[in-house]
């Protein structure tokens, strides 16, 4: 009996996976109404498909595969910032009080 129980449970689980039928609203529920300017209501397949704005394609991605990136001559490390360049962060660290 102990060997038969897992086999029956597996058969029921696999049988439930194979049950396929079209989507329908639950009992007491209705499908959404048609959009304002649409001639018909959307089908369940149309409602399940994501709109283009939800999954846009990237057009600015230049590297499609794992490729070696080219050297960028503008990719420089930040240099030392002199204290007297008029930067607000440099002025806030000075010990002199601001003019009134």
mmCIF file of the C-alpha atoms, coordinates in Angstrom:
data_MODEL
# 
_entry.id   MODEL 
# 
loop_
_atom_site.group_PDB 
_atom_site.id 
_atom_site.type_symbol 
_atom_site.label_atom_id 
_atom_site.label_alt_id 
_atom_site.label_comp_id 
_atom_site.label_asym_id 
_atom_site.label_entity_id 
_atom_site.label_seq_id 
_atom_site.pdbx_PDB_ins_code 
_atom_site.Cartn_x 
_atom_site.Cartn_y 
_atom_site.Cartn_z 
_atom_site.occupancy 
_atom_site.B_iso_or_equiv 
_atom_site.pdbx_formal_charge 
_atom_site.auth_seq_id 
_atom_site.auth_comp_id 
_atom_site.auth_asym_id 
_atom_site.auth_atom_id 
_atom_site.pdbx_PDB_model_num 
ATOM 1   C CA . UNK A 1 1   ? 0.000   0.000  0.000   1.00 0.00 ? 1   UNK A CA 1 
ATOM 2   C CA . UNK A 1 2   ? 2.850   2.392  0.810   1.00 0.00 ? 2   UNK A CA 1 
ATOM 3   C CA . UNK A 1 3   ? 4.314   1.928  -2.669  1.00 0.00 ? 3   UNK A CA 1 
ATOM 4   C CA . UNK A 1 4   ? 0.963   2.450  -4.359  1.00 0.00 ? 4   UNK A CA 1 
ATOM 5   C CA . UNK A 1 5   ? 0.185   5.806  -2.701  1.00 0.00 ? 5   UNK A CA 1 
ATOM 6   C CA . UNK A 1 6   ? 3.097   7.769  -4.288  1.00 0.00 ? 6   UNK A CA 1 
ATOM 7   C CA . UNK A 1 7   ? 2.310   6.298  -7.694  1.00 0.00 ? 7   UNK A CA 1 
ATOM 8   C CA . UNK A 1 8   ? -1.337  7.370  -7.429  1.00 0.00 ? 8   UNK A CA 1 
ATOM 9   C CA . UNK A 1 9   ? -0.319  10.853 -6.242  1.00 0.00 ? 9   UNK A CA 1 
ATOM 10  C CA . UNK A 1 10  ? 2.122   11.198 -9.146  1.00 0.00 ? 10  UNK A CA 1 
ATOM 11  C CA . UNK A 1 11  ? -0.516  10.068 -11.645 1.00 0.00 ? 11  UNK A CA 1 
ATOM 12  C CA . UNK A 1 12  ? -3.022  12.615 -10.297 1.00 0.00 ? 12  UNK A CA 1 
ATOM 13  C CA . UNK A 1 13  ? -0.431  15.405 -10.384 1.00 0.00 ? 13  UNK A CA 1 
ATOM 14  C CA . UNK A 1 14  ? 0.547   14.625 -13.958 1.00 0.00 ? 14  UNK A CA 1 
ATOM 15  C CA . UNK A 1 15  ? -3.093  14.364 -14.979 1.00 0.00 ? 15  UNK A CA 1 
ATOM 16  C CA . UNK A 1 16  ? -3.783  17.814 -13.551 1.00 0.00 ? 16  UNK A CA 1 
ATOM 17  C CA . UNK A 1 17  ? -0.882  19.309 -15.513 1.00 0.00 ? 17  UNK A CA 1 
ATOM 18  C CA . UNK A 1 18  ? -2.321  18.061 -18.778 1.00 0.00 ? 18  UNK A CA 1 
ATOM 19  C CA . UNK A 1 19  ? -5.691  19.726 -18.252 1.00 0.00 ? 19  UNK A CA 1 
ATOM 20  C CA . UNK A 1 20  ? -5.746  22.677 -20.633 1.00 0.00 ? 20  UNK A CA 1 
ATOM 21  C CA . UNK A 1 21  ? -8.700  24.792 -21.573 1.00 0.00 ? 21  UNK A CA 1 
ATOM 22  C CA . UNK A 1 22  ? -9.142  28.382 -22.689 1.00 0.00 ? 22  UNK A CA 1 
ATOM 23  C CA . UNK A 1 23  ? -9.104  31.057 -20.019 1.00 0.00 ? 23  UNK A CA 1 
ATOM 24  C CA . UNK A 1 24  ? -12.471 32.271 -18.837 1.00 0.00 ? 24  UNK A CA 1 
ATOM 25  C CA . UNK A 1 25  ? -13.542 34.623 -16.061 1.00 0.00 ? 25  UNK A CA 1 
ATOM 26  C CA . UNK A 1 26  ? -14.461 33.110 -12.719 1.00 0.00 ? 26  UNK A CA 1 
ATOM 27  C CA . UNK A 1 27  ? -18.110 32.486 -11.945 1.00 0.00 ? 27  UNK A CA 1 
ATOM 28  C CA . UNK A 1 28  ? -19.931 35.742 -11.277 1.00 0.00 ? 28  UNK A CA 1 
ATOM 29  C CA . UNK A 1 29  ? -17.230 37.788 -13.034 1.00 0.00 ? 29  UNK A CA 1 
ATOM 30  C CA . UNK A 1 30  ? -17.347 39.337 -16.493 1.00 0.00 ? 30  UNK A CA 1 
ATOM 31  C CA . UNK A 1 31  ? -14.717 40.057 -19.110 1.00 0.00 ? 31  UNK A CA 1 
ATOM 32  C CA . UNK A 1 32  ? -13.514 43.679 -19.209 1.00 0.00 ? 32  UNK A CA 1 
ATOM 33  C CA . UNK A 1 33  ? -15.480 46.005 -21.444 1.00 0.00 ? 33  UNK A CA 1 
ATOM 34  C CA . UNK A 1 34  ? -14.103 47.136 -24.781 1.00 0.00 ? 34  UNK A CA 1 
ATOM 35  C CA . UNK A 1 35  ? -11.835 50.201 -24.691 1.00 0.00 ? 35  UNK A CA 1 
ATOM 36  C CA . UNK A 1 36  ? -13.473 53.522 -25.601 1.00 0.00 ? 36  UNK A CA 1 
ATOM 37  C CA . UNK A 1 37  ? -12.571 53.648 -29.310 1.00 0.00 ? 37  UNK A CA 1 
ATOM 38  C CA . UNK A 1 38  ? -12.317 49.885 -29.937 1.00 0.00 ? 38  UNK A CA 1 
ATOM 39  C CA . UNK A 1 39  ? -14.850 48.091 -32.088 1.00 0.00 ? 39  UNK A CA 1 
ATOM 40  C CA . UNK A 1 40  ? -14.777 44.921 -29.961 1.00 0.00 ? 40  UNK A CA 1 
ATOM 41  C CA . UNK A 1 41  ? -13.679 43.679 -26.553 1.00 0.00 ? 41  UNK A CA 1 
ATOM 42  C CA . UNK A 1 42  ? -10.239 42.130 -26.214 1.00 0.00 ? 42  UNK A CA 1 
ATOM 43  C CA . UNK A 1 43  ? -9.894  38.340 -26.137 1.00 0.00 ? 43  UNK A CA 1 
ATOM 44  C CA . UNK A 1 44  ? -8.167  36.493 -23.314 1.00 0.00 ? 44  UNK A CA 1 
ATOM 45  C CA . UNK A 1 45  ? -5.069  35.953 -25.461 1.00 0.00 ? 45  UNK A CA 1 
ATOM 46  C CA . UNK A 1 46  ? -4.884  39.678 -26.231 1.00 0.00 ? 46  UNK A CA 1 
ATOM 47  C CA . UNK A 1 47  ? -5.290  40.506 -22.540 1.00 0.00 ? 47  UNK A CA 1 
ATOM 48  C CA . UNK A 1 48  ? -2.471  38.126 -21.568 1.00 0.00 ? 48  UNK A CA 1 
ATOM 49  C CA . UNK A 1 49  ? 0.027   39.445 -24.150 1.00 0.00 ? 49  UNK A CA 1 
ATOM 50  C CA . UNK A 1 50  ? 2.139   42.325 -22.764 1.00 0.00 ? 50  UNK A CA 1 
ATOM 51  C CA . UNK A 1 51  ? 1.925   45.578 -24.718 1.00 0.00 ? 51  UNK A CA 1 
ATOM 52  C CA . UNK A 1 52  ? 4.943   46.847 -26.614 1.00 0.00 ? 52  UNK A CA 1 
ATOM 53  C CA . UNK A 1 53  ? 5.545   49.582 -24.060 1.00 0.00 ? 53  UNK A CA 1 
ATOM 54  C CA . UNK A 1 54  ? 5.844   46.987 -21.296 1.00 0.00 ? 54  UNK A CA 1 
ATOM 55  C CA . UNK A 1 55  ? 8.632   45.101 -23.070 1.00 0.00 ? 55  UNK A CA 1 
ATOM 56  C CA . UNK A 1 56  ? 10.399  47.494 -25.448 1.00 0.00 ? 56  UNK A CA 1 
ATOM 57  C CA . UNK A 1 57  ? 13.346  46.363 -27.499 1.00 0.00 ? 57  UNK A CA 1 
ATOM 58  C CA . UNK A 1 58  ? 16.628  48.098 -26.866 1.00 0.00 ? 58  UNK A CA 1 
ATOM 59  C CA . UNK A 1 59  ? 17.928  49.883 -29.909 1.00 0.00 ? 59  UNK A CA 1 
ATOM 60  C CA . UNK A 1 60  ? 20.814  51.646 -28.191 1.00 0.00 ? 60  UNK A CA 1 
ATOM 61  C CA . UNK A 1 61  ? 22.639  48.463 -27.176 1.00 0.00 ? 61  UNK A CA 1 
ATOM 62  C CA . UNK A 1 62  ? 25.676  48.321 -29.406 1.00 0.00 ? 62  UNK A CA 1 
ATOM 63  C CA . UNK A 1 63  ? 27.171  45.134 -28.014 1.00 0.00 ? 63  UNK A CA 1 
ATOM 64  C CA . UNK A 1 64  ? 24.926  42.220 -28.946 1.00 0.00 ? 64  UNK A CA 1 
ATOM 65  C CA . UNK A 1 65  ? 27.373  39.522 -27.839 1.00 0.00 ? 65  UNK A CA 1 
ATOM 66  C CA . UNK A 1 66  ? 30.222  39.329 -25.353 1.00 0.00 ? 66  UNK A CA 1 
ATOM 67  C CA . UNK A 1 67  ? 32.724  41.390 -27.269 1.00 0.00 ? 67  UNK A CA 1 
ATOM 68  C CA . UNK A 1 68  ? 35.814  43.243 -26.196 1.00 0.00 ? 68  UNK A CA 1 
ATOM 69  C CA . UNK A 1 69  ? 35.020  46.916 -25.699 1.00 0.00 ? 69  UNK A CA 1 
ATOM 70  C CA . UNK A 1 70  ? 37.063  49.470 -27.593 1.00 0.00 ? 70  UNK A CA 1 
ATOM 71  C CA . UNK A 1 71  ? 39.170  51.961 -25.662 1.00 0.00 ? 71  UNK A CA 1 
ATOM 72  C CA . UNK A 1 72  ? 37.338  55.163 -24.794 1.00 0.00 ? 72  UNK A CA 1 
ATOM 73  C CA . UNK A 1 73  ? 39.672  58.150 -24.832 1.00 0.00 ? 73  UNK A CA 1 
ATOM 74  C CA . UNK A 1 74  ? 37.208  60.165 -22.720 1.00 0.00 ? 74  UNK A CA 1 
ATOM 75  C CA . UNK A 1 75  ? 37.073  57.570 -19.920 1.00 0.00 ? 75  UNK A CA 1 
ATOM 76  C CA . UNK A 1 76  ? 39.534  59.360 -17.643 1.00 0.00 ? 76  UNK A CA 1 
ATOM 77  C CA . UNK A 1 77  ? 39.877  59.140 -13.867 1.00 0.00 ? 77  UNK A CA 1 
ATOM 78  C CA . UNK A 1 78  ? 38.821  62.240 -11.917 1.00 0.00 ? 78  UNK A CA 1 
ATOM 79  C CA . UNK A 1 79  ? 41.654  64.660 -11.237 1.00 0.00 ? 79  UNK A CA 1 
ATOM 80  C CA . UNK A 1 80  ? 42.443  66.621 -8.092  1.00 0.00 ? 80  UNK A CA 1 
ATOM 81  C CA . UNK A 1 81  ? 40.074  69.561 -7.642  1.00 0.00 ? 81  UNK A CA 1 
ATOM 82  C CA . UNK A 1 82  ? 41.782  72.739 -6.387  1.00 0.00 ? 82  UNK A CA 1 
ATOM 83  C CA . UNK A 1 83  ? 40.184  74.308 -3.287  1.00 0.00 ? 83  UNK A CA 1 
ATOM 84  C CA . UNK A 1 84  ? 39.747  77.799 -4.738  1.00 0.00 ? 84  UNK A CA 1 
ATOM 85  C CA . UNK A 1 85  ? 37.777  77.041 -7.907  1.00 0.00 ? 85  UNK A CA 1 
ATOM 86  C CA . UNK A 1 86  ? 34.450  78.428 -6.618  1.00 0.00 ? 86  UNK A CA 1 
ATOM 87  C CA . UNK A 1 87  ? 32.938  75.020 -6.033  1.00 0.00 ? 87  UNK A CA 1 
ATOM 88  C CA . UNK A 1 88  ? 30.236  75.030 -3.317  1.00 0.00 ? 88  UNK A CA 1 
ATOM 89  C CA . UNK A 1 89  ? 31.593  71.918 -1.642  1.00 0.00 ? 89  UNK A CA 1 
ATOM 90  C CA . UNK A 1 90  ? 35.066  73.446 -1.459  1.00 0.00 ? 90  UNK A CA 1 
ATOM 91  C CA . UNK A 1 91  ? 33.678  76.673 0.066   1.00 0.00 ? 91  UNK A CA 1 
ATOM 92  C CA . UNK A 1 92  ? 31.613  74.844 2.673   1.00 0.00 ? 92  UNK A CA 1 
ATOM 93  C CA . UNK A 1 93  ? 34.715  73.161 4.072   1.00 0.00 ? 93  UNK A CA 1 
ATOM 94  C CA . UNK A 1 94  ? 36.642  76.411 4.605   1.00 0.00 ? 94  UNK A CA 1 
ATOM 95  C CA . UNK A 1 95  ? 37.019  77.755 8.134   1.00 0.00 ? 95  UNK A CA 1 
ATOM 96  C CA . UNK A 1 96  ? 36.073  81.373 7.312   1.00 0.00 ? 96  UNK A CA 1 
ATOM 97  C CA . UNK A 1 97  ? 32.459  82.361 7.956   1.00 0.00 ? 97  UNK A CA 1 
ATOM 98  C CA . UNK A 1 98  ? 30.336  83.453 4.975   1.00 0.00 ? 98  UNK A CA 1 
ATOM 99  C CA . UNK A 1 99  ? 29.947  87.220 4.406   1.00 0.00 ? 99  UNK A CA 1 
ATOM 100 C CA . UNK A 1 100 ? 26.780  88.853 5.786   1.00 0.00 ? 100 UNK A CA 1 
# 
